Amino acid sequence: MQTTEILAPAGNTECAYAALQSGADALYLGYSAFSARAGAENFNDDALSSLLKDAHILGAKVYVAMNTLVKESEREEFLRTLLKLWGMGVDAIILQDIFLGKYVHDNYPEIVLHVSTQAGVCSVAGARLAKDYGFSRVILARETPFREIEKIAKIIETEVFVQGALCTCFSGQCYFSSFVGGQSGNRGRCKQPCRKRYSYDRVGMTEQAYALSLSDLCVGEEIKKLATAGVCSFKIEGRMRRKEYVAAAVKYYRALLGGVEEKEKAQKLSDLKRAYNRGNYTRGLAFGQDKRFLSRAVQGHLGEKVGVVKVVGGKYFVESVFRPSKGDGFKILREGQEVGGAFYESTQGRGFILSSKLRLKNGDGVFVTTDTAAMARSLSGERKRLLRLSLVFAVGERAIVSGDGVEVVSEFTIEEAKTGALSEEEVKRCFEKVDALPLRVEFEKLEIKGRGFVPKSALNAFRREFYRQWTEKTARTKNIEPAFKSFPTPAFFGENSKTAVISDDFTGVKTEIAIYKPSSYFTALPESFLRGDFEKYVYCPPLMTDEELCRLFSTAAEYGLGVYADNYAAVYAAKASGVKLFAGTGFNLTNSLSIAELLKESCVVYYALSKELSVKESEGLTGEKAFSLTHGDIKLMDLCYCPFGKSCLSCDRRTAYTLTDENGRAFPVRRYEVDGECRFEVFNCAKLVGRGVPLAGRLIEVTAEKEKAAANATTEEQQRKSYEKYTSGHAKNGVQ
C-alpha cells in the first residue's frame, strides 16, 4: 500500500524543527544558492548537515530546491553545488529545468530528481516526459485539474500543493516581476507585483482593488480525494512564513489524515487560520474555481473572525466566545474592506474590549490575526522516535544490546555480584537516558542471567557507545558525492535570418514563419493563416489537459502544421504525433546544456531563448534553429482562471481588457477560450523594441497589438514609431 507524505516548508532552521516536531514526514528547503525563494533565510553547509542528521533520526526526508533558471556562466557552480548536496545526504533535488535535469540524470544517475512545479507539469504528456528524462517525482502545477492528477498519479510519483499561497500566473511562466521590477521570479527574486492594487476597464471593476491577488490554498478534507487518487506527497507552501504557521499547517493535515474527531480538526483549522490566512481560503483550481479564489478586498493575513464591534460608552466591545490575552492582535474589516488594526485591552462580561487608533463603528468585523494561545498550541508537543531495545546481561559473558539493526557488545565481562546484584530496573533507567536524542525507548527483551555486577561507570559507557553507533548508522547517508565530470560547451552552428510572427491574424503580415494564436481553440483556422506563403505553426498555451493536447497535435498533423509551445509537455506530444515543434520562450532556455538536450529530440526544428536573457548572455546559445524575442508584445502572465470571478451570465465576453496599476500604467489583457473555458494573458505596459540577438532569428508577437503593421517593422526606429510606449526589455542587463 502506498504511503502518504506530509511535506513541509523550511525557510530556516526554526521552521524546519517546528515542522519535524509537528509530525512532518519530509521537508523541502533552499540552499544558499539556486533557490527559488532567495528571500528566505535558506541553509548553509553547517545548518543543513545538522538538520539532515536530526531529520533522518526521526525518519523524515529532506529535499533541496535548486529550482531556478541556470545561466551559461553558472553551469559549473550549479553542478558542483548539486553534487555536493547529494553527497551531504539530501534525499532528492528539486529542479525547474527539465532538460538540465536530463543532463544530470544521464551523467549522475544515482541522484534522485524531482521536477519542480515551476516546470508546469499539468498533463500525462508532461509527466511521461519527466519520467523518461529520469525524474522520479513530479510536483504538479497548481492549475492541474483533478482528473489529470488522477491519471498522472498512475504514471509517476506525484506531489500536490494542499496549503499556502497561490501564484496568480501559471507555474513557471510569470515575467511580471522581471519586466516591471527587474527581478525575476524564475530566479527566486519575485517582487510580487501581483499583490498590489489594480483596476479593470470592466463594469463593476473600475475601482482599484487587489485584482490579481489570490486567496491562500487550503484543500482541507479534499486531501482524502487526492490520497485516493494516488497522490503520494501533500505539499505545504510557505518557505517565507513563520514557524507557527508551518507547525499549524502540518498538525492540521496530520489530523485530517489521522481520522481524529471533528472537534479536534476544527480546532486545528482555527489555529491554522490564525497563523496565516489570506482570503478565507480556496480549494484551488484542482477542484474548480470557487467563490473565494480571488482575494480582491484583503491582500495580507486575514486571520479568523471572532465577532463584530459594538460601541458602548465610547468603548469598543466585542461579544465573543473567544477570550483573548495580552499580545493578541486584530484586523478590522468594514463592508468587506480592511480599515486597520486593534489590540486587546480587557475582558468584559461575555466578550472583550479593543483599543484602536482608528474610530471603529458598530458592525465592524473583528478578525484575530495574532492569537498567542493558538501559537503556543501549534508549537507544543515533542516528536520522538520509538526505539525498541533488546538487552542480555549474563554472568561470565559480555553484555549485548541491540535495536534498529545495531548491535553492540560490551568491552567488560559481567562478574558475579558480591553484594547488590544488577537489576532490570537499573538497566532500564540507564538506557532510558538518551541525552538530546529524540527517542522514546521501549524494551522488547531484557534478560539478566544470574546475579551479575556491572559498575555504573561501565554501564553508562556501554549505553553511550550504543547510542553513538545507533546515531551514526541512522543518520549516516548512503549517498556518495559523485566525482565532477567536465561538461561540454555545445556549439550551435549557423545563422538564423528568419522572422517568426505570433498573431491571431496574418492579413498583411510579411514573415517566413507564422504562429497562429487562436482566440478560441478547436474552431476553424483562418484563411489568412492557411493560405499564407509561410511556414505554419499553431500556438500551444502553457496549460492544456492531456485531451486538449492530443486534439491540438492531431489537428496540426491533419493540416500539416507545426506547433509552437510554451510547455515541456509538447515535446512528448510532438514525438508521439510526428509533428514538428517550435520550443517557445516559455521553455525558459538559458544555458547550452539544456538547449543541447532539447535538440536531441528530432521533432524540435526551432527554439526560442528565454526573454529574460541579455544579448551578451545569449552569446553561444544561438544558431540556425535559434530565435529571440525582438519586438512587439511581451507576455507577462498566463491567468488560467477567470479574474472576474466566473460571473459568466453577466460577462461582456470581450477579447481585450486593460489592467491599470496605481501609477496609471496600462497592461493589455487578452481573453481566449479552450473548450469553452476562458483563460487570459497579461501583456507588458510597454512594447518591446530592439534588433534582437546576433545569429538568431527574430520572434515578434503582435497578438495584443491592434496595429499588425508593427510586425513588419525591420528597424528600431520603425518599431518606436509603431508604439506609444516602448522598452528594450532585458537586452542590455538581463535580470538578477
ABEGO torsion letter per residue (X at the ends): XBBBBBBBBBABAAAAAAAAAAGBABBBBBBABGBABAABAEBBAAAAAAAAAAAAAAGBBBBBBBABBBBAAAAAAAAAAAAAAAAAGBABBBBABAAAAAAAAAABAABBBBBBAAAGBABAAAAAAAAAAGBABBBBBAABBAAAAAAAAAABBBBBBABEBBBABBBGABAAAAAAAGBBAAAGABAGAAABBBBBBBBGAABBBBAABBBBBBAEAAAAAAAAAGBABBBBBGAABBAAAAAAAAAAAAAAAAGBBAAAAAAAAAAAAAABBBGGEBAEAAAEBBAAABBAABABBAEBBAEBBBBBGGBBBBBBABBBBBGBBBBBBBGGBBAEBBBBABBBEABBBBBBABBBBBGBBBBBABBAAAAAAAABEBBBBBBBBBBBBBBGBBBBBBEGGBBBBBABBBBBBABBBBBAAAAAAAAABAEABBBBBBBABBBBBEBBBBBAAAAAAAAAAAAAAAAAAAABBABBBBBBBBBBBBBBBEBBABBBBBBABABGBBBABBBBBBABBGBBBBAAAAABBBBBBBBBBABBBAAAAAAAAAAAAAAGBBBBBABAAAAAAAAAAGBBBBBBAAAGBABAAAAAAAAABAABABBBBBAABBAAAABGABEAABBBBABEBBBABBBABBAAGGBAAABAGBABBBBBBAAGBBBBBBBBBBGGBBBBBBBBABBBBEAEBBGBBBBBBAAABABAAAAABABAAAAAAABABBBAEAAAAEBX
